[in-house]
Amino acid sequence: MPTEPLVTGTDFVSVPTQDLERAVAFYRDTLGLHLSVHMPERNFAEFETGNLTLNVSDPVKMGIGEFAPNRNHIALHVDDVASARAELESRGVEFMGDIFDTGVCHMGFFSDPDGNTYMLHHRYAPRVAS
């Protein structure tokens, strides 16, 4: 058994799109994420969230698979879910339901134009591991 971990982090998460330029506009202009790489000739772009890169790509045009939106929410940290939600709603983002309070965090759920699901997330109480 090795003493050093084989996996030491997560470099990026893939987010599929059917329209790269529409996705770039959404992630850059609507969400306000930093566009770090934009290679339309290679069918992908990358956006920085602070601790994780979102690699937005067209799997069909890249020849690596079929398009299927990610239905497992990616949690995007914000300082205040209600204010961030209000700002994104003013930019045309539609949210699913009300803000959810788990007793330790607030969450607000939405999708990008391709149907990939996200949540705005803010932990306001310490996480208690079981």
Secondary structure, 3 states (H helix, E strand, C coil): CCCCCCCCCCCEEEEECCCHHHHHHHHHHHCCCEEEEEEHHHCEEEEECCCCEEEEECHHHHCCCCCCCCCCCEEEECCCHHHHHHHHHHCCCCEEEEEEECCCEEEEEEECCCCCEEEEEEECCCCCCC
